[in-house]
C-alpha cells in the first residue's frame, strides 16, 4: 500500500475524474453501515 501511495500523482486523479473516488466513498459507507448492522444483529 505504501508503494501505491508513493506512486500516486495528482495528475492521474485529474485524468481519471471523480467517479472512482465517489465509488470508493460509496463502498466505504457500505462497509461501515453493513458492518454495523452485522455486529448489532449478531451481538
Residue pairs with C-beta under 8 A, 6 or more apart in sequence:
13 21
